[in-house]
Amino acid sequence: MKTHELLSDELLLKMYREMVLARLFDSAMVKLQRAGKVAAYTSSEGQEAVSVAAVNAASPLDWIFPTYRETGAFIARGVPLETLVARQLGRVGDPLKGHEVLLFGDRRYRIITGPGPVAAHIPVSVGFGYAAKRRGEGTVMLVFFGDGATSKGDFHEGLNMAGVFKTPTVFICQNNQYAISVPLRQQTASETIAAKAEAYGFEGVVVDGNNVEEIYAAVRAAVEKARRGGGPTLIEAITYRLAAHSTADDPTKYRTAQEVEIWRSRDPITLCEKLLIQRNLLDEEKDNLIWTSLRQILEQKIEEVEKTPAIPHSAIFEDVYSTPPRHLKEEFSDVNI
Ligand SMILES: Cc1ncc(C[n+]2csc(CCOP(=O)(O)OP(=O)(O)O)c2C)c(N)n1
């Protein structure tokens, strides 16, 4: 199928707006972290195309298993901005009530909260998919992770089980070239990450992770295959983290400005903008309007959420144990709330 048939003008424009909003959101959160209002943040700058295109290629009924770098996935799934802002600012609208800094999840949107330990969600997503398959739910699991995660046992255990049980799983590796300061060449001796799928008996594909059309086509094919009962696929999206690993990282210690500039010239948002211009869907004026209107909407939401109450300290004791153990009850009684 030709890309025009696969990706309508409307969908391409929608994805562009979602990518721009993800970029604006990440940059606003980094600023708020610097202002002492957000505890810590992991920006997805440069990687927006992967999560936005992947989520658009799936059904809203499919489940998302993100890491801490999937702002675009949450936006594409339709999570309201105020919920995402409340999460970062620790306000009452945060569905996680202040637990799990850096991560996001919300069952209302079929997003399962990411893991603290790298890769721990991979086998969980496979088990979840196996259960969905046995129940005949017809849903597909999109599981996101980085190149660093592929060195964890969880990755290999998850892929092995997915291959054996033909689970409806789309493994999406955001190969952003680094696991904090560890470059890809020190992460694996394999020629590609996608090649690892072969050992587990299913297909692995490499896509340009800065090209929305390529990602969309690959994820859509993998989702359709999984839904038909054809089992899992591993998609390796080659991309680059333009930002620091997190607000606690200084990337100038382990990579050159020149390398960053090379990747910046392949910014996925600029590439998508070019596609839209080619299709006569965008010009400078319209583009400026998209950026300014989304910036205004975001600023307004931040202002509104800042006025809402903070999560009460007592919430830290909630939603972990159905019956809190004695020592927690003791600690709770000591907390001045
Ligand atoms: C088991 C475990 N080891 C180490 C860490 C610390 N840590 C957090 S993120 C990260 C790098 C992960 O890299 P990658 O999987 O490539 O994802 P990226 O951050 O590049 O998106 C590490 C080592 C952790 N959270 N969990």
The ligand as an SDF file (V2000), in Angstrom:
LIG
                    3D

 26 27  0  0  0  0  0  0  0  0999 V2000
   17.7110   -2.4640   36.5260 C   0  0  0  0  0  0  0  0  0  0  0  0
   18.1110   -1.0330   36.3880 C   0  0  0  0  0  0  0  0  0  0  0  0
   19.4240   -0.7250   36.2270 N   0  0  0  0  0  0  0  0  0  0  0  0
   19.8030    0.5540   36.1020 C   0  0  0  0  0  0  0  0  0  0  0  0
   18.8710    1.5580   36.1710 C   0  0  0  0  0  0  0  0  0  0  0  0
   19.3060    3.0060   35.9910 C   0  0  0  0  0  0  0  0  0  0  0  0
   18.8870    3.4530   34.6660 N   0  0  0  0  0  0  0  0  0  0  0  0
   17.7800    4.1760   34.4960 C   0  0  0  0  0  0  0  0  0  0  0  0
   17.4890    4.5190   32.9010 S   0  0  0  0  0  0  0  0  0  0  0  0
   18.8690    3.7050   32.4050 C   0  0  0  0  0  0  0  0  0  0  0  0
   19.2630    3.6430   30.9490 C   0  0  0  0  0  0  0  0  0  0  0  0
   18.2820    2.8790   30.1250 C   0  0  0  0  0  0  0  0  0  0  0  0
   18.6670    3.0180   28.7850 O   0  0  0  0  0  0  0  0  0  0  0  0
   17.7310    2.5810   27.6080 P   0  0  0  0  0  0  0  0  0  0  0  0
   17.0460    1.3030   27.9310 O   0  0  0  0  0  0  0  0  0  0  0  0
   18.5370    2.6250   26.3720 O   0  0  0  0  0  0  0  0  0  0  0  0
   16.5980    3.7070   27.5690 O   0  0  0  0  0  0  0  0  0  0  0  0
   16.7360    5.2820   27.3510 P   0  0  0  0  0  0  0  0  0  0  0  0
   16.9300    5.9040   28.7140 O   0  0  0  0  0  0  0  0  0  0  0  0
   17.8580    5.5370   26.4350 O   0  0  0  0  0  0  0  0  0  0  0  0
   15.4220    5.7120   26.7870 O   0  0  0  0  0  0  0  0  0  0  0  0
   19.5510    3.1690   33.4960 C   0  0  0  0  0  0  0  0  0  0  0  0
   20.8070    2.4220   33.4060 C   0  0  0  0  0  0  0  0  0  0  0  0
   17.5170    1.2050   36.3690 C   0  0  0  0  0  0  0  0  0  0  0  0
   16.5400    2.1020   36.4160 N   0  0  0  0  0  0  0  0  0  0  0  0
   17.1600   -0.0970   36.4500 N   0  0  0  0  0  0  0  0  0  0  0  0
  1  2  1  0
  2  3  1  0
  2 26  2  0
  3  4  2  0
  4  5  1  0
  5  6  1  0
  5 24  2  0
  6  7  1  0
  7  8  2  0
  7 22  1  0
  8  9  1  0
  9 10  1  0
 10 11  1  0
 10 22  2  0
 11 12  1  0
 12 13  1  0
 13 14  1  0
 14 15  2  0
 14 16  1  0
 14 17  1  0
 17 18  1  0
 18 19  2  0
 18 20  1  0
 18 21  1  0
 22 23  1  0
 24 25  1  0
 24 26  1  0
M  CHG  1   7   1
M  END
$$$$
